[in-house]
Amino acid sequence: MWCDLPQKLKAATASLFIKVAMMSETLAPNALKILHEWVHSESLRKHCYAVADSIKHFAQLRSEDADLWEAVGLLHDMDYERYPNLECSPTEGHPFVAVAWLRENGWNEEICRAILSHAEYANVSRETALEKTLYAVDELSSFIVAVALVRPTKSIHNVDVRAVKKKMKDKAFARAVNREDIVRGAQELGMPLDDVIAEVIAALKTDAERLGLAGIAS
């Protein structure tokens, strides 16, 4: 027992060092590195960028921790490429693999719980503003990106609330996006859907180049 003590102390010290180091650094740059290590699909990366842009925008509007919120947006689907969990298992695959890895590597419970809460089948109720906002912008961000890409200019700068609402009524368009999730997300935020759409559009405009939504030359 006593022989094991130094090794245990070393492990505990190393774990504490990792956590202290993370606390002293901004989270979003670290989250971006992790995203790039786990995800190679360009489309999935862009989805995570878009969600991160949107959730960061709402954090700034609410005077919340924009760095932490952006990190959640970047990490929320980090395991989806490797462990998509198409069966919606309540214990395995996405997002449980990501959360287990994040916990092991010192990421705080606020972040881990938010990531779990965005998947309905995880059975984690959305209680905080962070959790509700992630859910509200997740599907909506992808949908608005899709709307921009079918515009003649392929530009987010030519997308408005009216265009998004019109496409939501077209069930054949972006059929994988659940419209009910978008509506429910706005309701949970306590905001009119039109306002949520407008804010997400504004957020995506700030990162149009990275998202591939800056438009094509005429």
N, CA, C and O of each residue as an XYZ file, in Angstrom:
872
protein
N       0.833     -1.211      0.000
C       0.000      0.000      0.000
C       0.860      1.251      0.000
O       0.654      2.164     -0.800
N       1.864      1.282      0.941
C       2.712      2.460      1.008
C       3.593      2.603     -0.232
O       3.959      3.708     -0.632
N       3.918      1.472     -0.820
C       4.738      1.514     -2.045
C       3.975      2.166     -3.184
O       4.568      2.788     -4.065
N       2.634      2.018     -3.160
C       1.817      2.573     -4.239
C       1.568      4.065     -4.075
O       1.156      4.732     -5.024
N       1.811      4.591     -2.890
C       1.449      5.969     -2.611
C       2.124      6.982     -3.523
O       1.430      7.851     -4.052
N       3.432      6.924     -3.738
C       4.070      7.907     -4.627
C       3.457      7.910     -6.024
O       3.255      8.969     -6.618
N       3.165      6.729     -6.539
C       2.593      6.640     -7.881
C       1.207      7.278     -7.913
O       0.848      7.977     -8.861
N       0.438      7.022     -6.855
C      -0.900      7.616     -6.779
C      -0.821      9.138     -6.683
O      -1.613      9.853     -7.296
N       0.139      9.616     -5.909
C       0.325     11.055     -5.778
C       0.721     11.682     -7.110
O       0.276     12.774     -7.463
N       1.575     10.958     -7.842
C       1.989     11.448     -9.155
C       0.793     11.557    -10.093
O       0.639     12.548    -10.807
N      -0.055     10.522    -10.084
C      -1.237     10.525    -10.957
C      -2.186     11.644    -10.579
O      -2.720     12.336    -11.446
N      -2.396     11.823     -9.268
C      -3.296     12.875     -8.806
C      -2.751     14.255     -9.158
O      -3.499     15.147     -9.561
N      -1.439     14.419     -9.002
C      -0.805     15.702     -9.327
C      -0.918     16.003    -10.814
O      -1.193     17.136    -11.209
N      -0.702     14.968    -11.642
C      -0.793     15.153    -13.102
C      -2.199     15.553    -13.500
O      -2.383     16.441    -14.333
N      -3.201     14.900    -12.908
C      -4.595     15.217    -13.215
C      -4.922     16.642    -12.816
O      -5.591     17.367    -13.553
N      -4.436     17.048    -11.616
C      -4.679     18.399    -11.144
C      -4.002     19.409    -12.043
O      -4.563     20.470    -12.317
N      -2.790     19.091    -12.512
C      -2.060     19.986    -13.394
C      -2.829     20.234    -14.685
O      -2.903     21.366    -15.165
N      -3.401     19.167    -15.245
C      -4.171     19.285    -16.487
C      -5.361     20.207    -16.288
O      -5.640     21.070    -17.119
N      -6.065     20.011    -15.165
C      -7.252     20.813    -14.902
C      -6.902     22.279    -14.685
O      -7.589     23.167    -15.190
N      -5.826     22.534    -13.927
C      -5.400     23.913    -13.684
C      -4.964     24.575    -14.986
O      -5.267     25.742    -15.232
N      -4.251     23.819    -15.816
C      -3.800     24.364    -17.102
C      -4.980     24.740    -17.981
O      -4.961     25.781    -18.637
N      -6.012     23.896    -17.997
C      -7.195     24.189    -18.804
C      -7.912     25.426    -18.287
O      -8.414     26.231    -19.071
N      -7.963     25.581    -16.945
C      -8.640     26.718    -16.360
C      -7.939     28.018    -16.716
O      -8.577     29.068    -16.794
N      -6.617     27.955    -16.936
C      -5.844     29.160    -17.210
C      -5.826     29.507    -18.694
O      -5.326     30.568    -19.069
N      -6.353     28.649    -19.531
C      -6.364     28.878    -20.973
C      -7.786     29.096    -21.458
O      -8.752     28.692    -20.811
N      -7.894     29.742    -22.607
C      -9.208     29.865    -23.215
C      -9.609     28.500    -23.758
O      -8.770     27.746    -24.251
N     -10.879     28.196    -23.666
C     -11.366     26.858    -23.996
C     -11.559     26.642    -25.496
O     -11.253     25.566    -26.010
N     -12.059     27.648    -26.194
C     -12.417     27.460    -27.606
C     -11.245     27.012    -28.479
O     -11.423     26.103    -29.289
N     -10.051     27.607    -28.353
C      -8.935     27.125    -29.179
C      -8.601     25.659    -28.921
O      -8.285     24.921    -29.854
N      -8.670     25.233    -27.658
C      -8.431     23.820    -27.340
C      -9.525     22.943    -27.935
O      -9.258     21.859    -28.454
N     -10.756     23.426    -27.852
C     -11.879     22.675    -28.414
C     -11.729     22.514    -29.922
O     -12.045     21.459    -30.472
N     -11.250     23.553    -30.585
C     -11.056     23.491    -32.035
C     -10.007     22.448    -32.395
O     -10.178     21.709    -33.365
N      -8.936     22.379    -31.635
C      -7.897     21.371    -31.877
C      -8.466     19.953    -31.724
O      -8.191     19.062    -32.528
N      -9.258     19.779    -30.677
C      -9.867     18.467    -30.440
C     -10.814     18.099    -31.573
O     -10.818     16.962    -32.046
N     -11.607     19.055    -31.999
C     -12.533     18.821    -33.113
C     -11.773     18.339    -34.339
O     -12.186     17.375    -34.984
N     -10.678     18.993    -34.664
C      -9.909     18.626    -35.848
C      -9.232     17.264    -35.700
O      -9.008     16.570    -36.692
N      -8.907     16.882    -34.465
C      -8.321     15.562    -34.238
C      -9.360     14.448    -34.400
O      -9.048     13.362    -34.889
N     -10.579     14.729    -33.989
C     -11.628     13.709    -34.007
C     -12.418     13.681    -35.306
O     -12.901     12.624    -35.713
N     -12.553     14.814    -35.953
C     -13.433     14.919    -37.125
C     -12.626     15.293    -38.360
O     -11.889     16.279    -38.356
N     -12.772     14.497    -39.419
C     -12.092     14.790    -40.674
C     -13.065     15.201    -41.770
O     -12.650     15.775    -42.778
N     -14.332     14.922    -41.593
C     -15.355     15.325    -42.554
C     -15.489     16.847    -42.567
O     -15.744     17.461    -41.531
N     -15.320     17.441    -43.724
C     -15.416     18.895    -43.835
C     -16.827     19.383    -43.514
O     -16.998     20.424    -42.880
N     -17.823     18.637    -43.947
C     -19.201     19.062    -43.695
C     -19.533     19.019    -42.202
O     -20.224     19.904    -41.698
N     -19.046     17.996    -41.492
C     -19.307     17.918    -40.056
C     -18.528     18.993    -39.311
O     -19.030     19.574    -38.348
N     -17.326     19.253    -39.747
C     -16.563     20.347    -39.137
C     -17.310     21.670    -39.295
O     -17.418     22.447    -38.346
N     -17.819     21.917    -40.491
C     -18.529     23.174    -40.730
C     -19.811     23.256    -39.917
O     -20.208     24.334    -39.475
N     -20.456     22.111    -39.722
C     -21.645     22.113    -38.857
C     -21.248     22.561    -37.448
O     -21.934     23.383    -36.840
N     -20.157     22.026    -36.939
C     -19.716     22.393    -35.592
C     -19.283     23.856    -35.526
O     -19.527     24.532    -34.526
N     -18.637     24.351    -36.596
C     -18.300     25.776    -36.639
C     -19.577     26.620    -36.550
O     -19.645     27.589    -35.793
N     -20.578     26.234    -37.334
C     -21.812     27.008    -37.394
C     -22.524     27.029    -36.044
O     -23.000     28.075    -35.601
N     -22.593     25.876    -35.399
C     -23.224     25.805    -34.081
C     -22.422     26.632    -33.079
O     -22.996     27.335    -32.248
N     -21.098     26.548    -33.160
C     -20.245     27.332    -32.260
C     -20.447     28.829    -32.487
O     -20.521     29.594    -31.526
N     -20.536     29.250    -33.740
C     -20.777     30.664    -34.048
C     -22.102     31.122    -33.456
O     -22.192     32.195    -32.861
N     -23.120     30.300    -33.626
C     -24.462     30.662    -33.170
C     -24.544     30.734    -31.653
O     -25.087     31.691    -31.100
N     -24.006     29.724    -30.982
C     -24.115     29.687    -29.523
C     -23.250     30.772    -28.883
O     -23.617     31.335    -27.851
N     -22.106     31.062    -29.494
C     -21.261     32.160    -29.010
C     -21.994     33.489    -29.139
O     -21.917     34.336    -28.249
N     -22.698     33.667    -30.238
C     -23.465     34.892    -30.475
C     -24.518     35.089    -29.378
O     -24.675     36.190    -28.850
N     -25.232     34.019    -29.043
C     -26.238     34.115    -27.990
C     -25.596     34.374    -26.627
O     -26.164     35.088    -25.800
N     -24.427     33.805    -26.391
C     -23.719     34.060    -25.134
C     -23.383     35.541    -25.001
O     -23.533     36.131    -23.931
N     -22.931     36.125    -26.093
C     -22.599     37.549    -26.074
C     -23.843     38.404    -25.847
O     -23.787     39.406    -25.135
N     -24.953     38.015    -26.444
C     -26.208     38.754    -26.247
C     -26.661     38.705    -24.789
O     -27.247     39.660    -24.279
N     -26.384     37.585    -24.126
C     -26.854     37.365    -22.749
C     -25.777     37.647    -21.706
O     -25.984     37.406    -20.517
N     -24.625     38.156    -22.150
C     -23.503     38.430    -21.246
C     -23.070     37.162    -20.494
O     -22.753     37.207    -19.305
N     -23.065     36.041    -21.208
C     -22.598     34.769    -20.660
C     -21.138     34.547    -21.058
O     -20.526     35.401    -21.699
N     -20.591     33.401    -20.675
C     -19.195     33.068    -20.977
C     -19.095     32.608    -22.432
O     -19.304     31.432    -22.732
N     -18.777     33.530    -23.324
C     -18.769     33.237    -24.759
C     -17.724     32.187    -25.116
O     -17.944     31.374    -26.013
N     -16.596     32.198    -24.427
C     -15.540     31.220    -24.693
C     -16.024     29.806    -24.369
O     -15.837     28.887    -25.167
N     -16.631     29.636    -23.224
C     -17.141     28.320    -22.829
C     -18.260     27.867    -23.754
O     -18.283     26.713    -24.181
N     -19.178     28.756    -24.064
C     -20.293     28.391    -24.943
C     -19.791     28.002    -26.335
O     -20.279     27.038    -26.924
N     -18.821     28.746    -26.856
C     -18.264     28.415    -28.169
C     -17.608     27.038    -28.140
O     -17.735     26.264    -29.089
N     -16.909     26.736    -27.055
C     -16.270     25.423    -26.922
C     -17.303     24.303    -26.962
O     -17.069     23.265    -27.581
N     -18.430     24.503    -26.314
C     -19.497     23.505    -26.338
C     -19.989     23.288    -27.768
O     -20.199     22.150    -28.189
N     -20.169     24.368    -28.506
C     -20.609     24.245    -29.889
C     -19.625     23.468    -30.747
O     -20.026     22.671    -31.595
N     -18.353     23.696    -30.529
C     -17.324     22.998    -31.302
C     -17.249     21.513    -30.956
O     -16.953     20.684    -31.816
N     -17.518     21.183    -29.700
C     -17.327     19.810    -29.226
C     -18.579     18.945    -29.252
O     -18.483     17.731    -29.075
N     -19.743     19.533    -29.466
C     -20.990     18.793    -29.240
C     -21.153     17.559    -30.136
O     -21.831     16.604    -29.757
N     -20.533     17.578    -31.323
C     -20.613     16.428    -32.235
C     -19.239     15.826    -32.525
O     -19.054     15.189    -33.562
N     -18.288     16.014    -31.637
C     -16.906     15.592    -31.911
C     -16.775     14.090    -32.148
O     -15.863     13.654    -32.851
N     -17.680     13.293    -31.567
C     -17.597     11.838    -31.713
C     -18.551     11.276    -32.764
O     -18.616     10.062    -32.954
N     -19.284     12.143    -33.441
C     -20.330     11.668    -34.352
C     -19.764     10.926    -35.561
O     -20.363      9.958    -36.032
N     -18.633     11.368    -36.058
C     -18.031     10.710    -37.228
C     -17.620      9.277    -36.910
O     -17.822      8.381    -37.730
N     -17.051      9.051    -35.740
C     -16.571      7.717    -35.349
C     -17.680      6.849    -34.741
O     -17.724      5.637    -34.952
N     -18.563      7.487    -33.990
C     -19.600      6.741    -33.255
C     -20.961      7.411    -33.442
O     -21.499      7.979    -32.491
N     -21.521      7.356    -34.643
C     -22.735      8.131    -34.951
C     -23.969      7.764    -34.133
O     -24.857      8.598    -33.959
N     -24.040      6.552    -33.636
C     -25.170      6.124    -32.808
C     -26.505      6.313    -33.518
O     -27.417      6.947    -32.987
N     -26.610      5.769    -34.702
C     -27.850      5.882    -35.483
C     -29.003      5.145    -34.819
O     -30.171      5.396    -35.116
N     -28.657      4.229    -33.913
C     -29.696      3.480    -33.197
C     -30.251      4.263    -32.010
O     -31.201      3.826    -31.361
N     -29.648      5.432    -31.726
C     -30.058      6.276    -30.593
C     -29.968      5.528    -29.263
O     -30.869      5.620    -28.429
N     -28.892      4.799    -29.074
C     -28.666      4.116    -27.807
C     -28.577      5.144    -26.680
O     -27.920      6.173    -26.843
N     -29.219      4.891    -25.552
C     -29.182      5.843    -24.430
C     -27.934      5.726    -23.563
O     -27.830      6.387    -22.530
N     -26.982      4.883    -23.981
C     -25.777      4.689    -23.169
C     -24.480      4.610    -23.972
O     -23.404      4.793    -23.403
N     -24.551      4.343    -25.277
C     -23.345      4.109    -26.061
C     -23.301      5.005    -27.298
O     -24.329      5.512    -27.746
N     -22.094      5.192    -27.843
C     -21.938      5.986    -29.055
C     -22.038      7.476    -28.775
O     -21.805      7.929    -27.655
N     -22.388      8.230    -29.806
C     -22.554      9.685    -29.688
C     -23.752     10.010    -28.809
O     -24.797      9.382    -28.979
N     -23.658     10.962    -27.873
C     -22.503     11.765    -27.467
C     -21.763     11.212    -26.248
O     -20.931     11.902    -25.658
N     -22.064      9.981    -25.877
C     -21.515      9.415    -24.645
C     -20.007      9.191    -24.719
O     -19.300      9.360    -23.725
N     -19.516      8.809    -25.903
C     -18.071      8.613    -26.071
C     -17.344      9.938    -25.874
O     -16.323      9.996    -25.188
N     -17.868     10.994    -26.475
C     -17.247     12.314    -26.350
C     -17.212     12.768    -24.898
O     -16.182     13.230    -24.407
N     -18.331     12.635    -24.222
C     -18.420     13.104    -22.840
C     -17.485     12.310    -21.928
O     -16.849     12.882    -21.044
N     -17.400     11.002    -22.138
C     -16.481     10.190    -21.335
C     -15.041     10.654    -21.544
O     -14.277     10.769    -20.586
N     -14.675     10.919    -22.797
C     -13.319     11.382    -23.101
C     -13.066     12.752    -22.487
O     -12.002     12.987    -21.914
N     -14.028     13.650    -22.601
C     -13.859     14.996    -22.057
C     -13.702     14.972    -20.543
O     -12.868     15.687    -19.987
N     -14.503     14.152    -19.883
C     -14.386     14.048    -18.420
C     -13.013     13.516    -18.023
O     -12.400     14.010    -17.077
N     -12.538     12.516    -18.743
C     -11.230     11.941    -18.441
C     -10.101     12.950    -18.648
O      -9.035     12.840    -18.042
N     -10.349     13.924    -19.504
C      -9.314     14.906    -19.829
C      -9.552     16.267    -19.185
O      -9.013     17.282    -19.628
N     -10.366     16.272    -18.134
C     -10.462     17.460    -17.289
C     -11.453     18.531    -17.688
O     -11.453     19.617    -17.109
N     -12.306     18.246    -18.675
C     -13.314     19.242    -19.058
C     -14.436     19.239    -18.021
O     -14.823     18.190    -17.507
N     -14.950     20.430    -17.724
C     -15.874     20.526    -16.599
C     -17.270     19.974    -16.905
O     -17.647     19.768    -18.059
N     -18.005     19.748    -15.843
C     -19.306     19.088    -15.957
C     -20.341     19.959    -16.656
O     -21.265     19.433    -17.276
N     -20.206     21.266    -16.569
C     -21.140     22.161    -17.268
C     -21.101     21.897    -18.770
O     -22.140     21.851    -19.429
N     -19.910     21.728    -19.297
C     -19.732     21.444    -20.718
C     -20.245     20.041    -21.052
O     -20.970     19.851    -22.029
N     -19.867     19.079    -20.244
C     -20.257     17.682    -20.506
C     -21.772     17.506    -20.459
O     -22.351     16.824    -21.304
N     -22.401     18.118    -19.476
C     -23.851     17.981    -19.339
C     -24.579     18.652    -20.510
O     -25.586     18.138    -20.996
N     -24.070     19.785    -20.950
C     -24.694     20.472    -22.084
C     -24.646     19.600    -23.335
O     -25.620     19.522    -24.084
N     -23.510     18.949    -23.556
C     -23.372     18.085    -24.729
C     -24.321     16.906    -24.645
O     -24.939     16.534    -25.642
N     -24.443     16.319    -23.476
C     -25.394     15.221    -23.311
C     -26.823     15.684    -23.571
O     -27.605     14.965    -24.193
N     -27.161     16.864    -23.105
C     -28.550     17.327    -23.158
C     -29.047     17.613    -24.568
O     -30.256     17.685    -24.789
N     -28.136     17.779    -25.530
C     -28.614     18.093    -26.882
C     -29.141     16.860    -27.611
O     -29.787     16.978    -28.652
N     -28.862     15.670    -27.058
C     -29.378     14.430    -27.645
C     -30.583     13.975    -26.819
O     -30.440     13.645    -25.642
N     -31.748     13.957    -27.423
C     -32.975     13.613    -26.704
C     -32.861     12.249    -26.025
O     -33.330     12.067    -24.901
N     -32.233     11.288    -26.717
C     -32.175      9.922    -26.200
C     -31.219      9.766    -25.013
O     -31.181      8.708    -24.385
N     -30.448     10.813    -24.702
C     -29.560     10.754    -23.540
C     -30.344     10.934    -22.241
O     -29.848     10.651    -21.150
N     -31.576     11.410    -22.387
C     -32.462     11.586    -21.223
C     -31.872     12.511    -20.163
O     -31.988     12.261    -18.964
N     -31.235     13.586    -20.632
C     -30.706     14.621    -19.743
C     -31.514     15.889    -20.001
O     -31.438     16.466    -21.086
N     -32.268     16.314    -19.031
C     -33.148     17.469    -19.216
C     -32.336     18.738    -19.442
O     -31.264     18.915    -18.861
N     -32.850     19.605    -20.277
C     -32.186     20.877    -20.560
C     -32.674     21.909    -19.534
O     -33.846     22.285    -19.525
N     -31.772     22.348    -18.689
C     -32.150     23.239    -17.595
C     -31.496     24.611    -17.676
O     -32.129     25.616    -17.354
N     -30.240     24.664    -18.101
C     -29.523     25.939    -18.123
C     -29.702     26.646    -19.463
O     -30.145     26.050    -20.444
N     -29.348     27.926    -19.482
C     -29.418     28.701    -20.724
C     -28.495     28.114    -21.784
O     -28.830     28.097    -22.968
N     -27.337     27.635    -21.355
C     -26.388     27.002    -22.277
C     -27.013     25.784    -22.929
O     -26.948     25.634    -24.149
N     -27.609     24.924    -22.145
C     -28.204     23.688    -22.661
C     -29.360     23.978    -23.610
O     -29.485     23.343    -24.657
N     -30.187     24.919    -23.250
C     -31.336     25.263    -24.090
C     -30.892     25.923    -25.393
O     -31.491     25.702    -26.446
N     -29.850     26.726    -25.313
C     -29.379     27.413    -26.517
C     -28.715     26.436    -27.485
O     -28.916     26.530    -28.696
N     -27.925     25.499    -26.959
C     -27.300     24.499    -27.833
C     -28.371     23.736    -28.606
O     -28.256     23.544    -29.816
N     -29.392     23.312    -27.912
C     -30.473     22.569    -28.572
C     -31.173     23.442    -29.610
O     -31.506     22.972    -30.698
N     -31.395     24.702    -29.275
C     -32.127     25.595    -30.172
C     -31.382     25.896    -31.462
O     -32.003     26.051    -32.513
N     -30.051     25.982    -31.394
C     -29.302     26.386    -32.590
C     -28.719     25.215    -33.366
O     -28.252     25.398    -34.491
N     -28.735     24.032    -32.800
C     -28.090     22.877    -33.433
C     -28.682     22.585    -34.819
O     -28.001     22.745    -35.832
N     -29.926     22.166    -34.859
C     -30.581     21.861    -36.132
C     -30.781     23.119    -36.970
O     -30.645     23.088    -38.193
N     -31.101     24.215    -36.307
C     -31.391     25.459    -37.029
C     -30.174     25.971    -37.788
O     -30.302     26.445    -38.917
N     -29.002     25.880    -37.183
C     -27.783     26.349    -37.866
C     -27.558     25.586    -39.167
O     -27.247     26.182    -40.198
N     -27.716     24.262    -39.114
C     -27.556     23.450    -40.323
C     -28.599     23.805    -41.372
O     -28.303     23.861    -42.566
N     -29.814     24.041    -40.915
C     -30.884     24.351    -41.847
C     -30.618     25.677    -42.564
O     -30.809     25.782    -43.776
N     -30.184     26.669    -41.823
C     -29.911     27.979    -42.429
C     -28.731     27.896    -43.389
O     -28.736     28.554    -44.429
N     -27.726     27.100    -43.058
C     -26.612     26.877    -43.989
C     -27.136     26.277    -45.289
O     -26.727     26.690    -46.374
N     -28.036     25.307    -45.184
C     -28.617     24.675    -46.375
C     -29.395     25.685    -47.208
O     -29.331     25.663    -48.437
N     -30.128     26.569    -46.540
C     -30.880     27.611    -47.257
C     -29.917     28.510    -48.027
O     -30.175     28.860    -49.179
N     -28.815     28.878    -47.395
C     -27.845     29.752    -48.064
C     -27.242     29.082    -49.295
O     -27.030     29.730    -50.320
N     -26.970     27.792    -49.189
C     -26.292     27.093    -50.285
C     -27.170     26.884    -51.514
O     -26.648     26.624    -52.598
N     -28.488     26.993    -51.371
C     -29.354     26.858    -52.544
C     -29.724     28.213    -53.135
O     -30.421     28.277    -54.147
N     -29.265     29.294    -52.514
C     -29.468     30.611    -53.106
C     -28.575     30.734    -54.339
O     -27.503     30.130    -54.377
N     -28.982     31.486    -55.326
C     -28.138     31.650    -56.524
C     -26.716     32.125    -56.201
O     -25.755     31.740    -56.867
N     -26.601     32.963    -55.174
C     -25.297     33.508    -54.798
C     -24.524     32.596    -53.847
O     -23.331     32.794    -53.621
N     -25.222     31.580    -53.285
C     -24.638     30.711    -52.256
C     -24.052     31.533    -51.105
O     -22.988     31.210    -50.578
N     -24.751     32.582    -50.729
C     -24.264     33.501    -49.705
C     -25.245     33.628    -48.549
O     -26.451     33.758    -48.753
N     -24.715     33.589    -47.340
C     -25.527     33.807    -46.144
C     -26.035     35.244    -46.104
O     -27.033     35.540    -45.447
N     -25.344     36.130    -46.807
C     -25.730     37.541    -46.811
C     -27.018     37.788    -47.599
O     -27.593     38.874    -47.533
N     -27.460     36.788    -48.334
C     -28.710     36.896    -49.087
C     -29.824     36.038    -48.476
O     -30.809     35.718    -49.142
N     -29.656     35.676    -47.218
C     -30.664     34.886    -46.510
C     -31.330     35.754    -45.455
O     -30.659     36.462    -44.704
N     -32.651     35.692    -45.405
C     -33.376     36.403    -44.357
C     -34.372     35.459    -43.695
O     -34.518     34.307    -44.103
N     -35.048     35.955    -42.680
C     -35.987     35.124    -41.927
C     -37.078     34.573    -42.831
O     -37.455     33.406    -42.717
N     -37.579     35.400    -43.717
C     -38.659     34.981    -44.619
C     -38.241     33.791    -45.474
O     -39.021     32.858    -45.660
N     -37.016     33.816    -45.995
C     -36.528     32.719    -46.829
C     -36.408     31.423    -46.024
O     -36.712     30.342    -46.528
N     -35.967     31.539    -44.781
C     -35.824     30.358    -43.926
C     -37.192     29.772    -43.590
O     -37.380     28.557    -43.653
N     -38.140     30.626    -43.236
C     -39.482     30.155    -42.881
C     -40.161     29.486    -44.090
O     -40.888     28.504    -43.938
N     -39.915     30.024    -45.269
C     -40.488     29.449    -46.487
C     -39.934     28.041    -46.720
O     -40.684     27.126    -47.060
N     -38.625     27.872    -46.538
C     -38.017     26.561    -46.735
C     -38.447     25.562    -45.657
O     -38.499     24.359    -45.912
N     -38.751     26.055    -44.465
C     -39.215     25.160    -43.400
C     -40.544     24.494    -43.785
O     -40.833     23.378    -43.353
N     -41.328     25.175    -44.582
C     -42.619     24.634    -45.006
C     -42.470     23.602    -46.118
O     -43.383     22.819    -46.381
N     -41.304     23.611    -46.767
C     -41.027     22.676    -47.853
C     -40.438     21.391    -47.254
O     -39.244     21.328    -46.959
N     -41.276     20.383    -47.079
C     -40.847     19.153    -46.407
C     -39.796     18.373    -47.190
O     -39.079     17.551    -46.620
N     -39.702     18.627    -48.488
C     -38.709     17.929    -49.308
C     -37.321     18.546    -49.167
O     -36.320     17.925    -49.526
N     -37.266     19.759    -48.647
C     -35.990     20.459    -48.510
C     -35.329     20.086    -47.185
O     -35.954     20.151    -46.126
N     -34.062     19.696    -47.261
C     -33.301     19.338    -46.050
C     -34.156     18.463    -45.147
O     -34.357     18.768    -43.971
N     -34.652     17.381    -45.708
C     -35.627     16.542    -45.003
C     -35.059     15.916    -43.726
O     -35.822     15.499    -42.855
N     -33.735     15.846    -43.605
C     -33.138     15.252    -42.404
C     -33.246     16.166    -41.192
O     -33.089     15.722    -40.054
N     -33.514     17.433    -41.437
C     -33.636     18.387    -40.327
C     -35.055     18.342    -39.771
O     -36.020     18.552    -40.505
N     -35.179     18.074    -38.503
C     -36.470     17.968    -37.840
C     -37.005     19.368    -37.519
O     -36.464     20.067    -36.663
N     -38.058     19.760    -38.206
C     -38.650     21.087    -37.983
C     -39.196     21.233    -36.573
O     -39.164     22.322    -36.001
N     -39.695     20.143    -36.014
C     -40.249     20.196    -34.663
C     -39.161     20.529    -33.637
O     -39.417     21.233    -32.661
N     -37.952     20.021    -33.865
C     -36.840     20.345    -32.972
C     -36.537     21.837    -33.010
O     -36.249     22.443    -31.978
N     -36.602     22.427    -34.196
C     -36.329     23.857    -34.348
C     -37.372     24.678    -33.596
O     -37.036     25.614    -32.871
N     -38.634     24.318    -33.777
C     -39.723     25.034    -33.103
C     -39.621     24.857    -31.587
O     -39.767     25.819    -30.834
N     -39.367     23.620    -31.144
C     -39.256     23.345    -29.718
C     -38.081     24.098    -29.097
O     -38.166     24.580    -27.967
N     -36.995     24.192    -29.842
C     -35.828     24.896    -29.338
C     -36.118     26.352    -29.038
O     -35.701     26.872    -28.003
N     -36.832     27.013    -29.936
C     -37.196     28.418    -29.712
C     -38.125     28.546    -28.513
O     -37.999     29.472    -27.712
N     -39.052     27.611    -28.400
C     -39.982     27.630    -27.268
C     -39.249     27.479    -25.950
O     -39.565     28.174    -24.984
N     -38.266     26.575    -25.893
C     -37.505     26.365    -24.662
C     -36.679     27.593    -24.298
O     -36.443     27.866    -23.121
N     -36.241     28.328    -25.314
C     -35.496     29.561    -25.061
C     -36.416     30.692    -24.611
O     -35.964     31.680    -24.033
N     -37.707     30.538    -24.881
C     -38.650     31.591    -24.556
C     -38.568     32.764    -25.518
O     -38.822     33.910    -25.146
N     -38.209     32.459    -26.765
C     -38.079     33.499    -27.797
C     -38.955     33.170    -28.994
O     -39.168     31.996    -29.297
N     -39.469     34.189    -29.682
C     -40.178     33.932    -30.938
C     -39.233     33.266    -31.926
O     -38.057     33.622    -31.999
N     -39.739     32.307    -32.681
C     -38.903     31.591    -33.643
C     -38.237     32.548    -34.615
O     -37.063     32.376    -34.943
N     -38.963     33.551    -35.081
C     -38.390     34.511    -36.026
C     -37.150     35.195    -35.450
O     -36.181     35.436    -36.169
N     -37.182     35.504    -34.170
C     -36.038     36.167    -33.531
C     -34.839     35.229    -33.436
O     -33.700     35.649    -33.638
N     -35.096     33.964    -33.129
C     -34.001     32.995    -33.050
C     -33.361     32.833    -34.426
O     -32.136     32.816    -34.549
N     -34.186     32.717    -35.445
C     -33.671     32.589    -36.814
C     -32.820     33.802    -37.177
O     -31.726     33.657    -37.724
N     -33.318     34.985    -36.875
C     -32.601     36.218    -37.213
C     -31.238     36.274    -36.525
O     -30.254     36.702    -37.128
N     -31.179     35.847    -35.276
C     -29.913     35.887    -34.545
C     -28.923     34.863    -35.079
O     -27.724     35.134    -35.144
N     -29.412     33.698    -35.458
C     -28.512     32.686    -36.025
C     -27.971     33.168    -37.374
O     -26.787     32.993    -37.661
N     -28.812     33.762    -38.187
C     -28.341     34.322    -39.461
C     -27.240     35.346    -39.205
O     -26.205     35.332    -39.870
N     -27.466     36.228    -38.245
C     -26.472     37.250    -37.910
C     -25.155     36.613    -37.467
O     -24.076     37.078    -37.835
N     -25.254     35.552    -36.679
C     -24.052     34.865    -36.206
C     -23.276     34.244    -37.364
O     -22.053     34.366    -37.429
N     -23.973     33.589    -38.267
C     -23.305     32.908    -39.382
C     -22.665     33.900    -40.347
O     -21.657     33.590    -40.982
N     -23.238     35.073    -40.455
C     -22.659     36.099    -41.337
C     -21.249     36.486    -40.899
O     -20.405     36.826    -41.728
N     -21.002     36.432    -39.601
C     -19.685     36.841    -39.094
C     -18.588     35.836    -39.440
O     -17.403     36.156    -39.346
N     -18.970     34.636    -39.836
C     -17.993     33.585    -40.136
C     -18.240     32.995    -41.525
O     -17.970     31.819    -41.769
N     -18.749     33.816    -42.417
C     -19.181     33.340    -43.725
C     -18.047     32.671    -44.509
O     -18.281     31.680    -45.201
N     -16.853     33.187    -44.410
C     -15.738     32.651    -45.189
C     -15.420     31.210    -44.771
O     -15.325     30.320    -45.617
N     -15.258     30.989    -43.473
C     -14.917     29.651    -42.989
C     -16.037     28.654    -43.254
O     -15.783     27.471    -43.484
N     -17.265     29.131    -43.222
C     -18.416     28.253    -43.443
C     -18.683     27.988    -44.922
O     -19.536     27.169    -45.265
N     -17.961     28.673    -45.786
C     -18.191     28.512    -47.226
C     -19.447     29.191    -47.689
O     -20.069     28.759    -48.659
N     -19.835     30.261    -47.001
C     -21.104     30.948    -47.298
C     -20.890     32.402    -47.692
O     -21.810     33.216    -47.609
N     -19.675     32.726    -48.120
C     -19.387     34.105    -48.500
C     -19.975     34.460    -49.858
O     -20.080     35.639    -50.195
N     -20.358     33.457    -50.641
C     -20.957     33.713    -51.940
C     -19.997     33.467    -53.078
O     -18.787     33.348    -52.883
N     -20.558     33.394    -54.266
C     -19.742     33.181    -55.462
C     -19.670     34.464    -56.266
O     -20.591     35.281    -56.253
N     -18.565     34.623    -56.963
C     -18.387     35.824    -57.775
C     -19.378     35.803    -58.932
O     -19.606     34.766    -59.555
N     -19.959     36.958    -59.207
C     -20.938     37.044    -60.309
C     -20.223     37.216    -61.638
O     -20.871     37.307    -62.680
